[in-house]
Amino acid sequence: MLTVLYIGDKLRKTRKRALLTQQELADKSGVGITTIIRIERNQVEPQARTIRKLAQALNVEPHELLKGDE
């Protein structure tokens, strides 16, 4: 069975694991709160630059936001 993981789902899990609100992540990353909300709802695919900013703010490597849970 194939499991599909959207980046928004992974971002939300990683953000919550870091104990950050969406607003705190926005402030820390420089990415707009509306953009973070839309990514977490899987309404938009973030650009590579945005993924890098979010990953840096969350203290993870960008590829960790793109891979599924093992």
MODELLER restraints for C-alpha pairs under 7 A, 6 or more apart:
rsr = mdl.restraints
at = mdl.atoms
rsr.add(forms.Gaussian(group=physical.xy_distance, feature=features.Distance(at['CA:5:A'], at['CA:68:A']), mean=5.95, stdev=0.5))
rsr.add(forms.Gaussian(group=physical.xy_distance, feature=features.Distance(at['CA:6:A'], at['CA:42:A']), mean=6.61, stdev=0.5))
rsr.add(forms.Gaussian(group=physical.xy_distance, feature=features.Distance(at['CA:7:A'], at['CA:65:A']), mean=6.26, stdev=0.5))
rsr.add(forms.Gaussian(group=physical.xy_distance, feature=features.Distance(at['CA:7:A'], at['CA:66:A']), mean=5.92, stdev=0.5))
rsr.add(forms.Gaussian(group=physical.xy_distance, feature=features.Distance(at['CA:8:A'], at['CA:39:A']), mean=4.97, stdev=0.5))
rsr.add(forms.Gaussian(group=physical.xy_distance, feature=features.Distance(at['CA:8:A'], at['CA:40:A']), mean=3.71, stdev=0.5))
rsr.add(forms.Gaussian(group=physical.xy_distance, feature=features.Distance(at['CA:8:A'], at['CA:41:A']), mean=5.98, stdev=0.5))
rsr.add(forms.Gaussian(group=physical.xy_distance, feature=features.Distance(at['CA:8:A'], at['CA:42:A']), mean=5.11, stdev=0.5))
rsr.add(forms.Gaussian(group=physical.xy_distance, feature=features.Distance(at['CA:9:A'], at['CA:40:A']), mean=6.00, stdev=0.5))
rsr.add(forms.Gaussian(group=physical.xy_distance, feature=features.Distance(at['CA:10:A'], at['CA:65:A']), mean=5.80, stdev=0.5))
rsr.add(forms.Gaussian(group=physical.xy_distance, feature=features.Distance(at['CA:11:A'], at['CA:40:A']), mean=6.46, stdev=0.5))
rsr.add(forms.Gaussian(group=physical.xy_distance, feature=features.Distance(at['CA:11:A'], at['CA:65:A']), mean=6.09, stdev=0.5))
rsr.add(forms.Gaussian(group=physical.xy_distance, feature=features.Distance(at['CA:12:A'], at['CA:40:A']), mean=5.93, stdev=0.5))
rsr.add(forms.Gaussian(group=physical.xy_distance, feature=features.Distance(at['CA:15:A'], at['CA:58:A']), mean=6.77, stdev=0.5))
rsr.add(forms.Gaussian(group=physical.xy_distance, feature=features.Distance(at['CA:18:A'], at['CA:58:A']), mean=6.73, stdev=0.5))
rsr.add(forms.Gaussian(group=physical.xy_distance, feature=features.Distance(at['CA:22:A'], at['CA:33:A']), mean=6.54, stdev=0.5))
rsr.add(forms.Gaussian(group=physical.xy_distance, feature=features.Distance(at['CA:22:A'], at['CA:36:A']), mean=6.84, stdev=0.5))
rsr.add(forms.Gaussian(group=physical.xy_distance, feature=features.Distance(at['CA:23:A'], at['CA:33:A']), mean=5.93, stdev=0.5))
rsr.add(forms.Gaussian(group=physical.xy_distance, feature=features.Distance(at['CA:25:A'], at['CA:57:A']), mean=6.83, stdev=0.5))
rsr.add(forms.Gaussian(group=physical.xy_distance, feature=features.Distance(at['CA:26:A'], at['CA:32:A']), mean=5.51, stdev=0.5))
rsr.add(forms.Gaussian(group=physical.xy_distance, feature=features.Distance(at['CA:26:A'], at['CA:33:A']), mean=5.23, stdev=0.5))
rsr.add(forms.Gaussian(group=physical.xy_distance, feature=features.Distance(at['CA:28:A'], at['CA:57:A']), mean=5.72, stdev=0.5))
rsr.add(forms.Gaussian(group=physical.xy_distance, feature=features.Distance(at['CA:29:A'], at['CA:53:A']), mean=5.42, stdev=0.5))
rsr.add(forms.Gaussian(group=physical.xy_distance, feature=features.Distance(at['CA:29:A'], at['CA:54:A']), mean=5.55, stdev=0.5))
rsr.add(forms.Gaussian(group=physical.xy_distance, feature=features.Distance(at['CA:29:A'], at['CA:57:A']), mean=5.10, stdev=0.5))
rsr.add(forms.Gaussian(group=physical.xy_distance, feature=features.Distance(at['CA:38:A'], at['CA:44:A']), mean=6.00, stdev=0.5))
rsr.add(forms.Gaussian(group=physical.xy_distance, feature=features.Distance(at['CA:39:A'], at['CA:45:A']), mean=6.53, stdev=0.5))
rsr.add(forms.Gaussian(group=physical.xy_distance, feature=features.Distance(at['CA:39:A'], at['CA:46:A']), mean=6.75, stdev=0.5))
rsr.add(forms.Gaussian(group=physical.xy_distance, feature=features.Distance(at['CA:51:A'], at['CA:62:A']), mean=6.13, stdev=0.5))
rsr.add(forms.Gaussian(group=physical.xy_distance, feature=features.Distance(at['CA:52:A'], at['CA:62:A']), mean=5.49, stdev=0.5))
rsr.add(forms.Gaussian(group=physical.xy_distance, feature=features.Distance(at['CA:55:A'], at['CA:61:A']), mean=5.77, stdev=0.5))
rsr.add(forms.Gaussian(group=physical.xy_distance, feature=features.Distance(at['CA:55:A'], at['CA:62:A']), mean=5.11, stdev=0.5))
